[in-house]
Amino acid sequence: MKIYHECIACHIRSAVTSALIMTDDEKLRSAAVKKALVKASDFGSYENLFELFYDIQKEIKAIVPDIDPYLDFKKEFNRICLSLSEGYREKIEKSDNHFEMALRLCLAGNSIDVMQGKKMSKDYLKSSVETALKQPLDAKMMGRLKNEILKAKKILVIGDNAGEIVFDKLFIEFLNRHFAKEGMIIYSVRGGHTLNDSTIDDAIMTGIDKVVKVITTGVDMPAAHLPTCSEEFNQCFREADLVISKGQGNLEALIDEKKNLYFLLKIKCNVIANMLDHKHKVDEIVIFKNEN
């Protein structure tokens, strides 16, 4: 993905937020933010957005090595989603269209802007999910995805955020009961802490590792950027005859791949809306397949 100027501002904002969370020392904060700004100013020397983001985050992580600034938030978000999961599981079973409800809930998990941090609450989450469930969704694309799942022999699901992983678990549980054979689905998390994205620790906390084989991308980057991912992940990607990708970061990283690949996400900025040729608007949940 090329580097859009709007994205640079987002990465600087996330760097500043991370620095503020990681330390109370104003000198350390200032030094980290200055290094991040210097790195961002050199955007012209980068070929893609992900390598720029990665280097900016390395400057921030150097403040207090091995500290995950979003760890407490991720745990709390996981707990909130887990506390609601049984109700959503029942919603799937009581629905007139089980597949559509399971898919909508999977999409709804990405509709929540988890980077709002302290604004997150159980009531906010429930409201966000209910709003997403009422949004229009392309019935043709839903039908195509369902048919692809029925035909698939190996499916790779690429996860996105903590908390959202619980909704992915509900979807995979449903697929395991009605569509998939044992070992058919593999689920991927990030290879290390990066923003609020899910890692192997979140997989264990939410129990998704009990319902599906879990691997990592092998890199602490908030996207499945194949050139930096592990050989294990790349091999799973190559061997899968269907890939289901969650969230904007993964879409940015994989949109040009020649693969049977479906993207499930909520559009959260105009850059993504532009990438999808304005067929969808900001705040819409979408199923997208790049067929160009």
C-alpha positions, -999 to +999 in steps of 0.1 A: +000+000+000+013+034-009+018+061+018-012+084+021-005+117+039-036+113+060-021+080+074+011+098+086-010+119+109-028+088+123+006+071+130+020+102+148-012+104+169-009+067+179+028+072+187+020+101+210-008+082+227+015+052+233+042+074+247+018+090+271+006+056+283+040+041+287+057+066+310+050+096+332+085+110+326+081+141+305+116+140+292+112+104+280+079+113+264+093+143+246+123+124+234+102+096+221+077+119+203+106+139+188+121+106+174+088+095+161+083+129+143+117+127+128+111+092+115+077+102+101+092+132+083+113+108+063+082+091+048+095+097+013+122+072+017+097+044+025+081+022-001+050+014+019+030+024+049+037-006+071+075-002+072+071+034+081+046+026+109+069-002+122+099+021+125+079+048+142+066+023+167+102+010+173+111+045+185+082+045+209+089+010+222+125+019+229+112+042+258+104+012+281+114-020+263+090-050+266+061-029+279+028-033+262+010+001+267-024-013+258-022-045+278-046-035+305-071-021+280-069-053+259-076-075+289-105-054+300-120-053+264-116-091+262-134-095+296-163-073+285-167-092+252-165-125+269-192-115+294-215-108+265-206-137+243-232-162+256-260-138+248-246-133+213-242-171+209-279-175+217-287-147+192-271-168+165-290-199+174-324-181+176-319-163+143-339-171+112-306-171+093-279-185+114-250-179+090-260-143+084-262-136+121-229-153+129-213-133+100-229-100+111-216-105+147-181-112+133-183-079+114-198-061+144-167-069+164-147-048+139-172-020+141-161-009+175-135+017+176-114+002+204-088+029+202-112+051+221-097+036+252-112+049+283-146+056+266-150+018+261-177+003+283-201-027+282-230-003+273-210+013+245-199-020+231-235-033+231-247-002+214-220-004+188-228-040+181-266-034+178-260-005+154-238-028+132-263-056+132-289-032+118-268-019+090-274-030+054-251-057+041-246-070+005-267-102+004-249-113-028-215-110-012-228-129+019-240-157-004-207-159-023-187-161+009-210-188+023-205-208-009-167-203-008-167-216+028-187-247+018-162-255-010-130-247+009-106-273+022-084-250+041-094-216+055-071-190+070-089-163+092-066-133+099-077-116+131-074-080+141-081-065+176-083-077+211-120-080+222-130-084+186-113-118+188-143-130+209-166-123+180-143-141+156-145-171+181-183-171+178-181-171+140-156-199+139-175-220+165-205-217+142-185-227+112-171-257+131-205-269+139-221-265+105-195-262+078-159-270+087-142-303+092-116-307+120-084-288+112-099-270+082-097-235+098-065-217+110-067-184+129-039-159+130-031-132+156-001-108+157+034-120+165+039-094+193+022-065+210+013-037+186-014-011+195-045-030+206-042-059+182-047-094+195-017-116+203-013-152+214-020-141+250-054-128+239-061-160+220-055-180+252-074-155+274-105-157+252-102-195+246-102-193+208-072-216+209-096-243+222-118-241+191-093-235+163-056-238+156-039-205+163-007-192+147+009-158+146+020-135+118+055-137+133+058-099+135+046-071+159+029-051+131-009-043+131-013-059+097-005-091+078+023-075+057+035-107+039+071-096+033+077-093+071+055-122+082+070-155+092+074-184+068+048-204+088+023-177+082+032-173+046+029-210+040-006-211+056-015-181+034-003-198+003-019-232+011-053-217+021-079-218-007-099-192+012-086-163+033-110-142+055-093-110+066-106-088+094-101-050+097-086-021+079-049-029+085-051-063+069-070-049+040-043-023+034-017-050+035-034-076+014-057-058-010-034-063-040-028-100-034-039-125-061-059-147-038-094-159-030-096-134-002-126-118+015-123-087+037-146-081+066-144-047+082-160-014+092-147+015+071-133+040+096-116+066+074-118+082+040-085+066+028-102+032+030-134+045+014-113+058-015-094+025-018-128+008-023-137+032-051-163+049-029-186+020-032-190+021+006-191+050+031-172+057+063-189+039+092-204+011+070-197-026+077-187-043+045-177-076+029-153-068+001-135-089-025-109-074-047-115-088-082-094-064-102 
